């Protein structure tokens, strides 16, 4: 379709043709001349002598409607709009003229639609996985960052208090849909109108940051204060928009959440009002209130504002349980309910148990089984509405979260609720989110040794995940979730470990190591680490033949801190016995190995230091190589620093290393004396308690001047000092 001129009639036809029609949107997106004219209409509709200002406003309104529609559901259409700076055009238009109420509402609505579509491209997604990764994420990220620049927010955020209800609602919806990151969350929470910013600055001296009762920043800031006011409206659309906006600002934002959770002197807490809206007659409003209450309650975990009060969580669970169990609710509503439940219990052991005790898991299981046939057929997948696929994804995601911590809950999933057939069927579903969520369920279940040794093996569930993991053309996100399952299947307690090795799992893990994807590389190393733990020397040789010793050496200095830490953990698991240690020294070389260890032990990252010290402690168990360690002055200096400056988790393997060196090597005292380790041991043994940690040390600890406060470390320090002094007395 080629459009050479725009008028009101043409725009209305275009609007009607693209609503709910992705094919038409793609076709229009390819017409660059039309997109340019469309965006130009926002500020400069082509005038004719006969047209009135009202007619031009009508053209602007229709152009805004078309842009709103184009921004939804088509990445190519959104890319075309971004290429011609549609988002900037709306900001410019709002800032440079005083439009009529209807025009302003249309522009606010279109800006909201654009912002929501842009944020969905950038992620993270709010209601499940996208069907495919974004192809314009970088372009979208630039556009989204622009919308949260201070001078840009100065233009559209004041519309939150616009007298036109449609306009203020659109701005609240923009905040709700576009705020996805902590940076943007803080930018909106801290924003003040320019006049109030000046007042705020003048009212404080340079070093002051306190917020007084008359401060513009009180009650969480201007935006949250006005959103809270919108909650008092009797219009449910107003309330719903405000609740989702408040939820977006409270998420992982303890400062704002605390303001909402605690009541000011003159009125009830915002959270209390939000919880009252959970009992609304409108299910949509109930969901918005549940998400808002969830984000307020969970912000700042593990130290949220209401750490000891489960009443908000219980209120949310009561509402969510009813919605999940209701066959009369629309799939979209139940999908949202499942994801809100996931947000509530995710990574929180006590809330997972609370949800289980309230019967939530059984309701989720009934839901999944009611929409998932045991036998997968082509007809089922082809005929299934996307809304049902999304609902299954949401329910499985919630089940995975609830099952993550407790063996009894995992046993309920497998034995009582008998969900494994539904999970296994979902692993090969065409909808990417369903496959991803099914993998998350298997990951949670495989954390139980009992389930791992029985159900996961007997049903073929473990190997079903492995087949998915091996697929070269699988979505990266699904491969990532499957790789987390492989980490559990590779454990020493897993009957599938040997099977995986025979099936060539190492080759696939090496592929992921070379993928360039940080998450996949990390999981690959984690799985390799588990394959090596308590394995035979032959298995270790087999694994390392696949990885390559040179490649492992490169990983020990990888720029990715997480990869570097796991690489040292791999070496730690290889070097568990004397023969293993010989292999490590022979393959990596003494100078290379000890050089990497000395660098790692001086790292500012305590996880890397911990793994490096554990490796050194394992190496010290081999008498054949102790002299090489003792001759390496930098390693001994780092070892001394670890005894004095590090946390107890590092000091324990460090002192174990020293003890092994002095006990098995009578000639060690000279090198340890030159490194100052003997005097450090004396300080550690003399400690009587009552001292605090040094603020200048690398890691925060509970000791001072080399003194020791951990009983286990202190006892080993005494043993090491005894052996050291004994060797000196014997003159060896």
N, C-alpha and C positions, 0 to 999 in steps of 0.2 A: 504494500500500500504506500503510494507516494502522495504526500500532502504538500501542496505548493503555497497555500494561503490559509491563514487562521482567522476564523470568525466565530461568533457564538454558536452558530449551528454546527459548524465543523467540530468544535471542541466537545459539544454534547454527544455527537455521534461517536467520536473517539472514546469518550468516557464510557459510553454504554458498550462499546465493542471490547474494551480491555478488562472490564470488571469480571473477575473470576476466570479469565481466559489467558493463561500463560503463553500460549502460542501467539496470540495477537500482541502481547507485550514484547515478545522477542522480535517480532516483525517490526514493530514501531521503533524498538531500540536500534535497529539497523539503519533507520532513516535519520541520519545525523542532522540533516537540514531541519527536519521537523522538531527534533529534540532541542535544537538551538532556538528555533522560533518559540517553542513552548516555554523554555526557561526565560527567554527575553520578555515574554508576556507578563511575567511576574512584576517587572518594573516598568516596562515600556511597551504596552500593547500598541500595535500599529494603528494610529488614529485615522479616522476619515472625517471630513468636514461635517458629515451628517450625524456622527456619533456624539452622544452626550457623555459627561463624566460617568453617569450611572451605567451607561452601556459599557464603557471601558472597565468599570468595576466588575460588571457581570463577566466580561472576558477574563479578567484576572481570577475571579472566583472559579470559573470553569477550568482554567489552566491549573490552578492549585488542586482541584479535584482530580484531574488527569494525572498530575505528578504523584499525588497520594496513592492512586491506584497502581501506577507503574512501579512504585518503590516496593510493593509487596510481591513476594513470590517469584521474582525473576532477577537473578544476579546480573544478567546481561543488561536488563533495563536499568537496574540501579547503577551499573557501571557507566552507562550512557549519561544518566543524570549527574553523576559525580564528575564526569569528564567536562560537563558544561556548568559545573559549580552551582547546581540547583540549591544546595543548602546555604551557600553564601548569598545567593540571590534573595532568598527569603529573609535572611538576617538583614541584608541591606535594605530591603523593602520595608521591614518593620521599623528600622531605625530612621528612615528618611522621609516618611510622610505619615499623616494621621488618617488612616483608613477608616471606613465605616465599620460599624460593629460586625456586620456579616462578613466583610472582607477580612477584617482582623481575625475573626474566628476561623475562616477558611485557611488563612496563612498559618495560624497556630496549629491547626489540625494537620496541614501538609508538612510543616516542620517536624511535628511529632511523628508522622508516618515515616519520613525520611530518616530521622534520628533512630527510630526503632529498627528499621531495616539495616541501617549502617551498623548499629550495635550488634545485631544478630550475625552479621558477617564477621565482625571482630571476635565476638564471643566473650566469655563463655555463655553457652545457650542456657536459658532459664528453665526450659521444659523438655529436656531430653536432647539427644544428639541430633545434629543436622543430618540429612540424608547423605550428604557428601561434604568434604572439607571445602571451605570457602576458597574461591579462585581470585578474589580481589581483597584479601584481608589487609594487605599493606595500604592499598588506596583507601579502604574503609577506615582503617585506623587513623590515618592522617586526617580524614574528615571528622571522625569522632573527637579526636583531640582538639580540633578547631572549635567544636561546639562547646568545649569546656574551658576555653580560654577566658580569662577574666573579662576582657572588654566585650566578648561575645555574650557571655552570661548577663552582662549589664543590660543587654538589649532585650533578651527574651524572658529572663526570670521575673522581672517586675510584672509581667503579664499574669503571674500567679494570683495577683490580687485585682485583676481586671474586673470591672463590673459586669462584663458579659460572661455568663456562666460557661458557655461552650469554650471560650478562650482560656479561662483559668483551668478548666478541666483538662484541656489538651496539654497545657504546660505541666500539670501534675503527671499526666500520662507519659509525657516526654521524659521526665525525671525517672519514673518507674521503669521505663523500658530501656533507656539509654545508659543509665548508671550501672556499670558492670565491674569496675575496678576500684581499688582503694584510692587511687589517685583522683579519679573523677568524683568519688564519694566525698572525699575530703574537700575538693574544690567547691562542690555545691553546698556542703554543710557549713563551710566557712564563709560563704559569699554573703556580702552585705550590699545594699544599694549604695551607689557612690556617695550620697550625702551622709549616710550613716557611717560609712567607712571613714570619712573625714572626722566625724564626731568621735568615733572610736579611737582614732589615732591621737586627736587632741586631748582626749580625756585620760590618756595614760602617759607616764614617763617611759623612757626607752627600755628600762629593764622590767617593767611591770607587764604581767599577762593575766592578772586576775579579772574575772567577770563579775561586775557588781550588779545589784538588782535593777539598776536603770540602764545597764549596758545594752547596746543593740545586739550583742552576742549571747544574751541570756537565753535560757530555755533551749539551748542547742543551736541557736542561730536564727536568722531571719526566715530562711526557707522552711525549716522544720516548724517554726512557730506558726507560720501561716498555713502550712499543711495541717497542723493540728487543729487550727480554727476551722478548716474545711470539714473536719470530721464532725463538727457540731451541726452541719447542715442536715436537713431532712431528706435531701435528694440522694438516693442510693448511688447514683452515678458519680456524684461529687465524692461521697464517702469512699467508694471503691477506688477511685483514682488516687485519693489522698492516702489510703491505706497501702496501696502498692508502692507509691512514692516513698512513704515513710519506711516501708520494708526495705526498699533499695538503699536508703541512706543508713539504716540501722545495721545492715548486714556486715558482719566482721568489723564493726565500728563501735568499740566499747564506750567512747566518749558520748556519742549520740544516744546509744542504747541506754546508758545509765541515766541520762536526762529523761528519757521516756519511762524508765522503770520506777523512778522515785517521784513522789508527789511534791509539788511546790506548796508553799503555805496556803495559797488562796484557792486551790482546786485539786481535783483528783489527778492521779498520775495518768499520763497518756496511755500507758499499758492497761490500766484498769478500764479505760473507755474502750480500748481496742478489744479487750476480752469480752466486754458487754456486747460488742458488735458480732462476736462469734455466734451469738444466739439470735441473729437477725432472721427474718422470714425469707430473705433473699439468699439463696445458696451461693451465688457469685460473691455477695458481700461477706458471707461467712468465710469463704476461701481466702479472700483478700485479708480479712482480719486474722485468720489463722497463720498466714504467711508472715504478716507483720508481727504478731505475737511471737512466732518462732524465731524470727531474726533478732528481735529485741532480747529474747531469753538466751539465745545461743551466742550473741556477740561477745567476743573476748574469751571464749572457751580456751583453756580450762578454768579461767577465772571470770565467768560472766557476771553481770550485775546481780543476778538472782540465783547464785550458785546453790543455795540451800532451800530454795522454794520451787517445788515441782507443780504447784497449782496451775501456772500458765500452761505447762506441758500437758497436764491432765485435761484441761479445758480443750486444748487443740486436739488431743487424741480422741476425745469424746465425739467431736464434730467430724473428724476425719474418718473414724470407724463407721459412723452412720452413713457417710457418703460412699465409702468404699463398698459397703455391704448392700447398698440400694441398687437394684436392677433398674429402677425407674430414672436414675440420674443419667444424663448424657455422658458419653465416653470421654469427651473433653473435660468435663467437670471431674470425673473420677480420676483421670490422668493427672490433673493438677493436684488433687487430694493426695495421690501417691507420692508425687514429688515434694509436696510440702512435708509429708511425713518423713521422707528421706532427709530433707533439710533439718528436721527436728532431731532425729536420732543419730545422724551420721557421725561416726567416730566417737560416740558417747556411750560407754558401756552401761551406765545406770539407766539412761533413757531407753536404750534397746531392751533392757530387761523390763522396764516399766511398760513399754509397748507390748511386749510378749505377754506380760501378766494381764493386760487389758484385752487380750484376745485379738490384737491387731493382726498378728501373723496368720492365724487361722482364716481371718476374713480375706487377707491378701491371697492365701492359697486357694480358697474357693473361687475368687475372682479369676486367677490365672487358669485354673483347671476348667472353668466354665467357658473360656474363650480360646483354649488351646487343645486341639485334638492330639491324641497320643501318636497316631500314625500320620505322618506328613504326606500330603498329596499336592500335586501341581495345582489342582482346582482350588484347594483351600487357600494357597498363597495368592493365586491370581485374583480370586474373588474377594479376598479380605479387604475391607476398607482400611485406609491408612489410620483412621482414628482408633481402630481396634489394635493395630500393630503398636501404635504409640501407647495405648493403655497397657498392653502386655509389657512393653519396655519399662513403663513407670512402676508397675506392680513388682516386676522382677528386681528392679533397682532398689525398691524399698525392702524387699525380702533379703537381698544381699546385705544391706546395711544392718538390719535387725540381727542377722545371723553371724555377724563378723566376730563376736567376742566369746560367746558362750557355747560350750559343747552340748549342753542340754537343749538349747534352742536348735542347734544344728541337727541333733538327733531327732528332734520333732519334725524338722523339715523333711528328713529322709525317711523316717520310719512311720510316724503317725500321719503326717500330712501327705506323704508319698508324692513329693513334687519332682523327683528326679526325672521321670518320663517327660514331664512338661518342659523342664529345663533342657533336657537333651534334645528334644524336638526344636526348641528355640535356637539352639546353636547353629542350625543351618537355615534359619529363616531369612527371607530376602531383605527384610528391614534391618539396616545396620544397627540401629539402636537396640533391637531385640537380641541380636547376636552379642552385642557388647554387654548388655545387662545379664544375659545368661552366663557369660564368662565371669562376671562379677559374682554371681551366685555360686559358681563352682569354686572360685577363689575362696569365698567365705567358708564353704563346706569343707574344702580340702585343708583348712587350718586344723581340723580335728583329726587326730591320729586314728581314732576308731573309725570314723567315716572314710578316711583315706584308705584304710586297709580293707574295708568291706564294700560299702555301697559304691564308691567311686570306681573301684576295680571291677566288682561283680557285674555292674550294669553297663560297663563300657563307657561310662561318662568321661573318665580320665582320657582315654584314647580318642574319644570324640573331640575333646578340646585340642588334643595334640594334632589331629588331622586339620583342624581349623588353623592352628598355629603354623602348620607347614605350608599353608596356601600362599603362593607368591603374589597373587593378585588381590589379597584381602585388604580391606580398609585398614589403614595404619592404626586407628583407634582400637579396632577389634584385635589386631595383632598385639597391641600393647596389653590389653586386658587378658588375652590368652597367655601371653608371656608371664604375667603375674601368677597364673595358675601353674605354669610349668615350673616356676620357682618352688612351689609347694610339692609338686609331683616328683621333683628331683631330690627331695629331702632323704636323709639316710633311713628314715622310718617308712619310706614309701616302697611298696612292692613294685611300683612302675619304674623305679630308677633304672634298673638293669634293662628293662624293655625300651625305655627312651634312648639309652646309649646304643642298643642294638639297632634301633630304628633311625639312627643318624641325627639325634638332636643337636649334637655339637656343631655339625655343619650349619644348621639353621641358626644357632646362637652366634656363630662367627659372622654370618650374614648380617645379623642385627647389630653386632659390634661395629661393623663397617658401614652401617646405614647412615650415620651422621645425625640420627635422631637421638637426643639426649635421653629421653625416657626409655626407648627401646634398648639403647646401649647399657643403661643402668640395670634394667631387668635381665638382660642377657648375662651380665657379670654376676648378678645375684644368683641366677640359675646355675652358672658355672661354679660359683662358690659352693652352692649346696651339693652339686654333683661330686665335688672333691672332698667334702667333709666326711671324715672317717671312712674313706674309700681305700682300696688297696693300691699298692705302688703301680701295678699294671694299669688300673683304671686311671690313675693320675697321669701316667705316660700317654695313655690313649687320648685323654682330654687335651693334654698339652700339645700332642702331635697335631691335633685339629686347630688349636688356637695359634700356636707358634710362640716360642720363647722370646723372640725379638719383638713380636707384637705385644706380648705381655709387658716387656720392659718399657715400651713406649706408653702403655697405659698408666704406668707408675708415675709419669710426669704429665699426664693429660691435663689440658686447661680446665676441664670440667671437674670441680672439686669432688662431686659425688662419684664420678667414674674413678678418679684417683683413689679415693678411699676404698671402694670395692675392689680395685685391682690389688691393693695391699692385703685386703681380706682374702683374696684368692691365694696369694703367696702364703699367707698364714695357714690356710687349710691344706696347702700342698706340703708345707714343712712341719708335719706333725710327728715324724719319727726320724731316727738317725739316717736311714737310707734315703728318706724323702729330702732331708736337709742336704745330703751329699748331692742329690740330683739338682736341687735349686742352685747350689754354689757352682756346680759344674756347668749348668746350662746358661745361667745368667752371668757368671764370672764374679769372682770375689770383689774386685774393685767396683764393678758396676752395681752389684747388689748392695754393698755397704754404703756406696756413695748415694744411691737413691734413698736408703734408709736414713742416713744422716740429714739429708735435705728434708725429708718428710717429718723427722722428729723435731725440726725447727719450724714447722709450719704454724701459721696462725690459726689453722683449723684444727680444733681438738679431736675431731673424729679421725682425721688423717693421722695425727700424732698417736692416737690410741691404737690404731691398726698397725702402724709402723713399730711401736714398742712391743706389741704382741708378736709380730714377726720376729723381732730381735730376740725376744724371750724364747721363742721356739728354736731359733738358730743356736742360741747359747746352750741348748740341751745336747748339742753334738760336740764332744770333746775335741774332735778332729779340727774344728773350725774356731775354737775359742781364742786361739792366739791371734787369728786374723781380726777378730772383734777387738781384742785388747790392744792391738797395735794401731787401731783407728782412733786417733785422738779426738776427732770431731764427734764421732759416735759416743765416746765416753763423756765428752762435755755435754752433749745433748741428753744423755742418760741421767747425768747429775741434775740438769735443769728439770727434767721430768720428775725426779724425786722431790724436788723442792717446790716447783712452781705449778704443777699440774693437779687436776682433780684426782680424787681417789681411784676412779676407774682407770686412770693412766698410771698412777703410782703403784698399784698392785702388780701389773705385769713388769713394771720397771724394777721393783725391788726383787721380784722373782728372778729376773734376768741377772741382777747383781749377785744374788744368793747362789745361783747355779755357777756363775763364773768363779766365785771364791771357793765354793765347795769342791768343784771338780778340777780346778786348776790352781795348784799350790803356788804357782809363779805369778798369779794375777795381782798380788798386793802392790807391786811397784807401779804398774800402769794405773791402778785404781787410786793409788796415793797421789800420783802426778796429776790425775784428773780432779782431785779434791773430793772423791767419793767417800773416802774413809772419814773425813771430818763431817761430811754430810750425814753419814750414818750415825755418828755420835750425837749430832744435834737432834736427829729423829728419835733417838733412844732417850734423850734427856727430857723430852717434852712432858710437862705436867698439866697442860690444858689451860684454858682461860684466855687465849690470844685470838685475835681476829686475823683475817686474811689481808694481804697487802694489796692495795688498790692498783699498784703498778704492775702486777703480775699478768702474764698472758691470759690465764684462766682463773676465774673466781674460785677460791678454795677456802678451807677452814684451818690453815696452818700458817705459821709465821717464822721467818728466819730459818727455814729448813726443819722446823719442829713438826712432829707427827701426831695426829689425833685419831687415826684409824687403827684399831687393835690389830687387825691382820697384817697391815703394813709394818706396824711397829714391832711385832713379833718376828717377822722375817728380817727386819733391819737388825734386830738383836742377834739373830742367828748369823747373818752375814758378817756383822762386826766381830762376832766370836770367831768365825772361821778366818777372817782377815787377820786378827790379832794372833791367832794360833799359828798361822803360816809365817808371820813375822817372827814370832818367838822361836819357831823351829828353824829359822834362817833359810827357808827354801825360797 
